[in-house]
């Protein structure tokens, strides 16, 4: 699983750099990016929802607490290991990276695999 997650994180980073080409906007947006993990639901658990109706993730964290934007490639292996630990005993369904607002809406960037 870890090697697949590493490839997905590399894909995310490449997409992010291409899609947000303004350096200032890229830096500002990075501070608000969350990595949300969704696991395959095998026990009939119903996910909570944000006010706007989107499903609340099973696990989430701010990417900026993990690394600065220019350091991200150096930390991909460690980042993937943390995702693997969070998924321990569960099957990872989706990695969703976005700058989600408190009401559930995404502001200016989202990436999903």
Helices and strands as residue ranges (DSSP letters): H 2-19, H 23-30, E 34-39, E 59-62, G 63-65, G 69-71, H 72-86, E 92-100, E 106-112
